[in-house]
């Protein structure tokens, strides 16, 4: 099955409709599910990587998972901050998550696969060997709480643009797919900027693209929201992005640990500062600080992120109003 659209929400709509209309239900250790076998999704505009829906507009958790990968580690406490109570069952020791990609991307048996791909494509732009391996033979050695769902990321430069082909052994269409598309297309754009070519298209193929029965109702609610406007992320600035990524990694840790930061003093351009502001907005959401959320929204350089913050402000304000009404 091959599905092609310009934006993530269009792909999500068609995938979830097809899954809900499937007749057969399968059983796995995590529960019963419906499945599309051997499904390939084609995102023609990879910067349209964010869902604009109420239910699937997961910019904060998606950005958090992306930074979890960039941390080059798989610590449970890191991702639990952004996606609470989801990854504990995937950790064998409650310290790290084997299925996380950070160490495999940047330190797979001492090899930085991202750097290796960048150097290969700089030297041989037409190469078909620019492949990052995530699922590993050792994952079959014994029964682990979780192993990577992603098998490989293949980067190819064609006609002056970098395309990415992602191969998944298994993919949760409701919970996992939006995060995976976000993180992998961000890595695609990082590699494109690193080698000085334009952003190409994105293809995401899964052996099992599935929807668990306990998410059927939520998927139905998402579909009932209707279609959403296409507002892609701003293009990543041209030039080598890794100095900015290093600065952002430091800022992310400071924000996550509750420390004050001064973005005015950070050596970052508007694009990167907006990502830091989103991380600050998420901390304000966790602290239920509407005043800080308003300040972050006003400081945003790109208007594309403001709707996500406004939705959280409205939700917090509504919750406070309901609590006050209940007390009265």
Secondary structure, 3 states (H helix, E strand, C coil): CEEEECCHHHHHHHHHHHHHHCCCCEEECCEEEEEEEEEEEEECCCCCCCCCCCCCCCHHHHHHHHHHHHCCCCEHHHHHHHCCCCCHHHCCCCCECCCCCHHHHHCECCECHHHHHHHHHHHCCCCCCCEEECCCHHHHCCCCCCCCCEEEEEEEEECCEEEEEEEEEEEECCCHHHHHHHHHHHHHHHHHHHHCCEEEEEEEEEEEEEEEHHHHHHHHHHHHCCCCCCCCCCCCCCCCCHHHHHHHHHHHHHHHCCCCCCHHHCCCCHHHHHHHHHHHHHHHHHCCCHHHHHHHHHHCCCHHHHHHHHHHHHHHHHHHHHHHHHHC
